[in-house]
Amino acid sequence: MASEFGRIYLQSLIGSAEEQVELHRHSRHRLRLRLADRRLRRLRGYEAWRAAPVEALADRPPRLALTLVSAAVLVVATLLGLVAAGPRNALAVAVVEVAGLVLVVWWFILAVACVPHESPSVPPRL
């Protein structure tokens, strides 16, 4: 119901903006025409974004995974410090170092995936 109301309201805003464009075009107000035309283009862009399929909007960055891997990297760094401060057990140091390297690689991959890029998941600015 709310989605239908939003669509109707958006159509009303677009109709009003179209009327403003025509009014300013006929009265030859160039600056007002440009502003009204810009508003109309933004509203139509927002309408196109709303009409996009849900699959296109599901392309979101994996921020939760990045947060969890960041926490795991901190835990592994703490473990490495504890293992290094305690008695020298080569196997424990090797396991913690390998786990740290794997987590750092995963952290880098997820950090790159979280870099913002132009996508339809962000609505256009109105």
N, C-alpha and C positions, 0 to 999 in steps of 0.2 A: 504494500500500500504506500509506504513512504517513498519507494523508488518511483512509483507511478506519479505521485505528487511532485517529486523532484523533476521528472521528465516534463510534466505539464508546466511547471513553473519555469523551467529552462526554455521551453518553447515560447512561453509568454515573453520572457526577456529577449529572446532572439527576434520575435515579432516586433517588439517595441524598438529594438535597436535598428531593425530594418526600416521602420517608419522614420526614425530619427535621421538615418542616412538619406532617405529620399527627401525629407523635409529640407535638410541642409544642402542637398544637391540642387534642389529647385530654387532655393533662396541664395545660392552661390556663396555660402559661407565656407570657405575652403578649410580654415582651421577646425571649425566645428565638424565639418564633414570628415576630415582626417581622424579626429578623435572618435567620432561615432563609428567610423569604418573599422578602426582598430579594436574598439569594444566588440563589434559584431564578429570580427575574425577570432577574437579570444573566446567568445561564447560558442562559436561553431567548433573551435578546436576542443573546447571542453565537452561539447556534445559528442564529438567523434571519439574522445577518450572514454566517455561513459558507454558508448556503444561497442567498444572493443570487447572481444571475447575474454572470458575469465582466464583462459590459459595464458593469454598475453600478459595479464596482470599478475600471474603467479610467479613471475621471474623476479624473486626477491633475493637480496644478498643474504648469505648464511651467517648473520650476526650472532645468533645463539651459539652456533658451532664454534665460531671464532672466540667467543667469550669462554666457552668450556675448554678449548685447547689452550687458551692463554692461562687459565687457572691451572691446567695440568702442567704447563711449562714451569710455572712458579713452584708447584709441588715438586717436580723433578729437580729443579735447581736447589730447593731446600734439601731434598734427599741427597743430592750430590755433595752439598756442603757438610751434611751430617756424616756421610760415608767417608769423605776426605778427612774430617776432623777425628774420626774414630780410628779403630785398629785397621791396618791396611789389609783389606780383603780384595784381591784383584778381580775376582768374579763379580762382586757387588758393584765395584766401580765401573767395570765394563758394562754391566747390565744397565746401570743408571745413565751412563754416557750414551749408549745406543738408544735408550728410550728418549733421552733428551734430544738427540739428533733427529729422530723420527718425528717427535712432536714439533720441533722447530721447523722442519720441512712442511708439515701439515699446517702450522701456523702461517707460514709464508703463503702457501697456496690459498688459504681462506682469506688472508688479508688482501691479496690481489683480487679475489672474487668479490670482496666487499667495497672495492673502489667504485664510487658512483660513476655511472655512465648514462647516456641518454637512453631511456627506456620508457615504454608505455605505462610502467607501474607508478609513475609519478604524474599526478594530474597537471595539466598545463596551468600556468599562472593566469588568474583572471584579472 
